Amino acid sequence: MSLEKYKGIIPAFYACYDDEGNISKERTKALVEFLIEKGVKGLYVGGSSGECIYHSVQDRKETLEAVMEIAKGRITIIAHVACNNTKDSCELARHAESLGVDAIATIPPIYFRLPEKAIAKYWNDISAAAPNTDYIIYNIPQLAGVALTPSLFAEMLKNPKVIGVKNSSMPIQDIQMFKRQAKMSGRDIIIFNGPDEQFVGGRLIGADGGIGGTYGVMPEIYVKLDELVKNGEFEAARVLQDAANEVTYTMCSAKGNMYAVAKAVLKKRMGVDLGGVRAPLLNLEEGDEAIVEKAYELVEKALAL
């Protein structure tokens, strides 16, 4: 089984809304086309950047359907299907497989602190609902409240459909640790760097590519970063990573949610209004337009490097 289709830059896709705050298939398709034109390897649909925990099952189906209408057969698609219960997660997994996605992914169940046995069963039940589709574990302990431990990972490696980890834990050495553990188990897996600000470091320590929430604002920059790492141009990569991080820090400085800022920057880049963010996330507030303008200018400046 070739894992090459997962190696590269995969933006975490943003939820696109109409003027009433409902899922807009037209705006979703426009964003897909924009990102494909910028040379990304694939898209990660329905994750944190897609505001998934604030969406209904139907919302998430509509978004993925719109994405697949444009992207199927052109780029790699990973559908994040986790809900905070097994039943809805399995429904989304079956739906994703029916559309022909390349892989499904899941965070662990949140709120209740479940034992590892329950988490493994949750993940394996979801994987079984899409038996012909690759499976990726999403490790983001700072938000999920539970980490992918070596013992839990060892249990999941028994599932032959598990082909990778989207690793968003902050310790960069976790990437290397998961790689080593999989190799010792006789498995070849993909590790995606999660924290955007450490993309270059993650790639150097062993990540095969990245899935990131700010990639969508500046996809060309991360595509170039990946190429610089591949070519061994590490000083140029360090400089460009710093420029990308300045964009991220600027977007995070707004009063409104970062994804509201990201979509406002994309409106300037694409000429398409992708809507705001789903409550209780905060939309842009007074003073945030200046931050949007600064972030946009920093993207343009970084593109010239």
Number of C-alpha atoms within 10 A of each C-alpha: 5 6 12 10 12 26 18 21 27 30 25 26 29 30 31 25 21 16 11 8 14 14 22 20 20 14 19 24 19 18 24 21 14 16 22 17 11 14 17 21 22 26 26 24 26 27 24 20 19 23 18 21 15 15 17 12 16 11 16 25 19 15 23 24 18 19 23 19 13 17 19 15 12 11 20 20 26 26 28 29 26 28 22 15 12 16 15 16 23 22 18 26 28 21 19 26 19 12 14 14 22 21 26 27 26 25 26 26 20 14 10 9 12 13 10 18 10 13 19 17 14 21 25 18 17 26 26 16 18 22 14 15 22 19 28 26 22 24 21 20 16 11 13 15 13 21 18 23 13 13 10 15 19 15 15 19 19 12 14 10 19 24 21 25 25 25 26 23 20 15 11 21 14 20 26 15 14 24 21 15 15 19 12 10 11 10 16 16 18 24 28 29 31 27 21 21 18 18 26 23 18 26 21 15 16 21 26 22 24 32 26 27 24 25 24 26 27 23 23 20 23 29 20 16 25 21 15 18 19 12 10 11 12 15 11 14 22 17 14 21 22 15 18 25 18 17 25 22 13 17 26 17 13 21 16 20 19 25 26 25 29 26 24 26 25 21 16 13 15 15 10 14 19 27 22 24 25 20 10 8 15 15 19 21 12 9 11 19 15 11 20 25 16 16 25 25 14 18 22 14 13 20 16 7 10
